[in-house]
Amino acid sequence: MFSNYLIGLREGLEASLVVCILIAYLVKTDRRDALKPVWTGIAIAVLIAMGFGCVLEFGSQELTFEAQEALGGSLSVLAVGLVTWMVFWMRRTARHLRSELHGKLDAALAMGTGALVATAFLAVGREGLETALFVWASVHAAGDGTPRPLIGVALGLATAVFLGWLFYRGALRINLAKFFTWTGGMLVVVAAGVLAYGFHDLQEADWLPGLNSLAFDISGTIPPDSWYGTLLKGVFNFQPDPTVLQVTVWLLYLVPTLALFLAPVGFASGKGKVKAPDDAPDDRGSRQSKAPQA
């Protein structure tokens, strides 16, 4: 449940920040007439992401066992690739996200309503599709048949929306560079488990017949149905009896990816601070003007 909460929080906060930046910019520039197209684009992106998740979940149930395993394994690998790209991209561009979105919004305002809808849709839709795919892969890997993974995702998204609202109101100011670094590092660990289980699915589908022998079996020490076995499964997608291929893939992904991700990226001290997307307090804590209302 925690891993899915982390996914919902991390991906949801990125989308929330994008929405806050777009809305705050329109309010500050006195372009409230453009709010409706932007909200329309955001709503379309959310609906498509939800529809994509439903297609993945219910569409896969009509397949044979081998086809389900092949689809699950392939999408798990794809989801890990997208999430890995996302965490590196966000860490690199967190400082410039607001100016980049402002530039796209200025161009869309000059082009008209359709461009505004498309800009909002593309800004939020990518996050939504990535979230739907990675959540599906993570829930598929957990495979406990309970609603707890989805509850974790829902709680994470709710927390992200609340934090986004606090950012917009100017009531919250945190070091987003550090936040995305720590949550990104934890997501890399979660992704390693999803990737290993994805390769397990591909083995079950007979796509990868080699290295099927067990690397180890500690089911007696950590029973899968024990509370701590369930905890390890939910947080790290831990499996007490992995194959040699699963362990190999897990190590080959986790060690170099985590090392590269946690390596210094040139942030000077204090430059990771990101203010709320409207008039936030200055360094002495004073507010230049009250935050605009959307």
N, C-alpha and C positions, 0 to 999 in steps of 0.2 A: 504493500500500500504506500509505503514511504517513497519508493522509487517513482511511482505514478504521480504522487503528490508533487515531487520534484519536477517531473516533466510538465505537469500542468502549471506549476508556479513559474518555471523558467520560460517556457514558451508563451504562456499567458501574459507575463510581465513585458516581454518584448512587444507583443501585440498592443498591450495597454499603453505602453510608452509611445508607440507609433500613433495611436488614436489621440492621446493627449497632446502630442506635438502638433498634429494636424488641426485639431479643434482650437487649441490655444492660439495658434498662428492666425486662423481665420477671425477669431474674436478680437485679437489685438490689432489686426489690420482693418477692422470694421467691415468685414465681408461675411456677416452672418447669413446673407442670402445664399452663400455657398455651403452652409452647414447641411442642408437637406441632401444634396447630391453626395456629399462625403459620407453621411450616415447610411445612405442607400448602398453605396459601394461596400461599406463595412458589413452591412446586413447580408448582402449577397455573398460576400466572402465567408461569413460564418455559416450560412446555410449550405454552401457548397462543401465546406469542410465537414459538416455534420453528415451530409449526404454521402460524401466519400467514405467516411467511417462506417456508415450503415451498409454501403455496398461491399466493403471489405468483409464485414462481419457476417452478413446474411448471404452474400453471394458465395462465399467460400463453403458454406454448409451444404451446398448442392453438389459439391465435387466428391470424387472418390477419395479414399484415405490417402493414396499415394499423391494424388493431385493436390489435396489439402496441404500435405507436408511439403511438397515442392513449392507451392505458392507461398506458404508461411515462411519457409526458409529463404526464398528469393526476396520477398518483401522485407524480411528482417535485415538481410544484408543491405538492401537499398536504404532502409530507414536509418541504419547505423551510418552509412555513407553520408546521407543528408544531414543528420544531426552532428556528425563530426565536422562537416563543412560549416554548419551554422555556428557552432560554438567558437571556432577559430575566426569566422567572419565577424561575429559580434564583438569578440575581444579586440579585434583590430580596428573596428570602425565605431565603437561605442562613443568615442569623443566627438565624432563628426556626424552622428546620425541626425541630429536636429537640423544642421545646415543643409545636409543632403536632401532631407524631406522638404525643407522650405523651398529649395530650388525647384524640386519637382512640382510642388504645389503652385508656385508662381507661374510655371509654364502651363499647368493645367487650367489655372484661372484665366489665362490669356486665350486658351483654346475653346473654353465653354463647358457646359454641364456634363456632356458625355466624357470629357477628359477628366473632370473631377471624380466622377463615379469610377472610372477606370483606375485613376491614381490611388484612391482609397482601397479599391478592391485588390489591386496588385500589392499594395503595402501590407495589407492584413492577410490576404489570401495565402501568400506563401507560408506565413507562420501557421495558419490554420491547417493547410494540407500536410505540412511537416508534423504538426502535433497529432493529427488524426492517424497518420501512418505509423509514427513512432509509438503512440499509445496502443494502437492495435497490435503491433509487434511485441510490445512489452507485456500486454495482457495475454497474448497468445503464448509467450514464453512462460509466464507465471502459471497459466493453465490450471488454476485451482477451482474453477467452476463457481466462484463466488463473486458477488458484486463489489467486493472490496477494492479491486484495482480501479474500477470506474468511480467509486466514491472518492478515492485518493485523487484522481484527476480532477473531479468536480471541485473538491476542496482547494486544490492548487490553483485552479482557474479563478475561483471566487476570491482567494487571497490576492491573486494578481490584479484583478479588477479593483479591489479595495485599495491596494497600494497605488495603482494608477490614478485613482481618484484623489488620493492624498497628494500625489505629485502635482496634479493639476491645480489643486487648491493651495499649493505652496506650503502644506503642513508637514511634508516629509522631505528630508534631504539626506541621502546616503551616498556612499562612494560606489557608484554603479560599476566602475571598472573592477573593483574588488568583488562585488557581488557576483558579477557575471563570471569572474575567474573561478571563484569557489564553487558556484553552482555548475559551471561548465565542467570543472574537474570531476565533480560527483556524477554528472551526466556521462562523462567518458567511462567511468567505472560501470554505470548501469548499461551503457551501450556495449561494453565488452561482454557482459552476460547475455545480452540479447543476441549479439553476433555469434557467440558460442552455441547458443540454443538454435539459432538459425541454421548453423552447419549441422547440428543434430537432426533437424527436420530434413535437411537435404540428404543426410545418411539414411533416414527412415524412408525417404522416397527413392532410395537406391540410385541417387544421382552421384553420390560420393561413396563408393563401396569400400575404399581403402581406409585404413586406420580405424577400424570399427572396434578393436579390442579396448577393454576398459583400461584407463590410465590408473585408476585406483577405485576402491569401493569402501567408503567409510559410513555406510548406512547404519551400521551397528553403533557407531559412535555418535553420529548426528542423524537420527531418524527423520525422514522427510516430514512425518506427521507430528513431530514434536514442536513445541512453541518456538524453540530456538532454530530448528530446521525451517519452520515456516517463515520466521523472521529473516533468516539468511536468504531464503528463496525470494521473499518479497522485496528485499532491499537490493541484493546483488545478483538475483537469478541464479543463486548457488544450487549446484546439483551434486549430491554426494557420490554419484557413480558416473562421472563423465568419461567419454571416450578419449583416446589419445589425440584425435583430431580436434576435439573441443578444447582440450587444455592447450594444445599448440596454438590454435587460433586465438584463444583468450590472451595468452602471453604475448604473441606477436602483435596483437592490436594494442593491448593496454599499456605495455611498458614504453614503447616508442611514442605513442600518441600522447600519453600523459606527460612524458618528459618534454616533448615539444610544446605542449599546451602550457605547462607551468614555467617554461623558460621565460626570462625577462623579455618584454616587448618594447621597452624604451619609454614607458610612462614615467615622466618626471614626477617628483613628489607633489601630490596635490592635484595633478592634472587630470586624474581620473574622476574628480568631483563633477557631477552633473547636476545642475540645478533643475528645479521644476520647470516645465515647459512654458511658464509665463513668468511674471515678475516675481522672482524668488528673493529671499533675504540676502543682503550683501554680507561681506565678511564680518561685520560688526553686529549682524543679526537684525539690522533695521530693514524695513520694507519700503521700497521706493513707491510702490503704489499697490492698491488692493488688486488681487487676482480677478480677472474678468469672469463673468458668469457666462457659461455656454447656454 
